[in-house]
Amino acid sequence: MTRPKRADTSALVGRPSWLTAVALLLASLADVGAFSQVVALVLPDQAQYVVYAVVIGMTATAVYLAHTCGAIIRDRATGDPGRRFILWASGGAWAILGLAAFAVRLIESSDPGATSTFYTDGGLVPSDTGHTAVLQAFVFLALYVGTGLTAAAGAYFNRSAVRRRYSAARQRRAVAAERASLSAAAYGDVKAIQSAQQTAYDESAQLLEIEKRAVLALSAELKQYARICIANRGKDPEAARLLFEADKRPYVLRQFDERADPDGANE
């Protein structure tokens, strides 16, 4: 199956994570208020901290189960066929928890000899007759379903394999860009050093060429002076003519890395 291409990468950003966090927090608070009344009906003789502990546990369980369902549905929508059992188990547990709490409220309201109560900081407070309690039970059910859908929708819209890969690619690109920046700076320093060394080499080569020409000029001058001295001393025109012919082995300045010719010396 060919995955659709996304021309606009800004669509991968998704909804702001803080919006989902606020929605989950408000949903959890709503569940705390709803479950506190149910637990107060089931455990009327328990201490207040026990009631709060049970309420918080039920709220966390309900929100997490709904969130898990939304995450798995999102994964299956993006092509992940696995974890079907976990989806059904989480959804079933979430539904059973809500239906059990709804049944407690509904059974309590159907008792003709009992009045409906709700839990506050001061303890159990009696409310109106059974008709109001039935309405409260259905309000609880609607609130429970709404908070569950909120948690599932938050997981669905904020869990995306494509977005996770895109975020990971952006992080790797940022790391690579930082390394490239450091490498470029180091390369610039090396190039500056190389340029300075090349400049020094060129200046040295020019100086060497000047010195070579000076040595060659001095060599020619000394040769000429020696010929003149020999010709004046010999007083022989033929010998003098031969002295002033071109050198058969002119002097050549060798490079620094060359060794002297062992078979003969320069003249």
C-alpha positions, 0 to 999 in steps of 0.5 A, a space after each residue: 500500500 502506497 502511503 500518501 505524500 504530504 506536501 505541507 509538513 506543517 500538517 504533521 505538527 498536530 494539535 498543541 500538546 498543552 491543549 490535550 493536557 488541559 482537556 485530560 486534566 479537566 476530564 479527570 476532575 470531572 471523573 473525580 467529582 462523579 466517582 466520589 458520589 458513587 464511592 460514597 454510596 458504596 463505602 459509606 462507613 469508610 474514612 475520607 482518605 480511603 474514599 479519596 484513594 478509591 476515587 483517584 484510582 478509579 479516575 486514573 484507571 478510566 482515563 488511562 483505559 480510554 487514552 489507551 483505546 484512542 492510541 491503539 485506534 490511531 495506530 491501527 488507522 496508520 497501518 499497525 494491525 496488532 494489539 487488537 486484544 489490548 484494544 478490546 480489553 481496554 475498551 471493555 474494562 472502561 465500559 464495565 467500570 462506567 456501567 458498574 458505577 452507573 448501575 450503583 447510582 441507578 439501583 440506589 435511586 430505585 430503592 423506595 426507602 432510601 433517598 439519593 445522596 451525594 458526597 461533599 467535604 462534610 460527608 454524605 448529604 441527602 438530596 431529592 427523591 428518586 426521580 432526581 437520583 435517576 437523572 443524576 445517574 444518567 448525568 454521570 453516565 453522560 459525563 463518564 462517556 464524555 470524559 472517556 471520549 475526550 481522553 481517547 480523542 486526545 490520544 488519537 489526535 496526538 499520537 501519529 507514527 508519521 509525526 513521530 518519525 518527522 519529529 525524529 528526523 527534525 532532531 537528527 537534522 538539527 544535530 547534523 546541522 550543528 555538526 556541519 556548522 562545527 565542521 565548517 568552522 574547523 574547515 575555515 580555520 584549517 583553510 586560513 592556516 593553509 592560506 598563510 602557509 601557502 603565502 609563506 611558501 610563495 614568498 620563500 620561493 620568490 626569495 630563493 629564485 632571487 638568490 639563485 639568480 644572484 649566485 648565477 650572476 656572481 658565477 658568470 662574473 667570476 668566470 669572466 674575470 678568471 678568463 681575463 686574468 688567464 688571457 693577460 698572463 698567457 699573452 697568447 691570442 689563440 689561447 685567449 680566443 678559446 678561453 672566451 668560447 661558450 661554456 660546455 658545462 655551465 654552472 647550474 644551481 641545484 635545489 636544496 633536496 638534490 645531492 651533489 653529482 658524485 661523478 663530477 662537479 659543476 664548473 
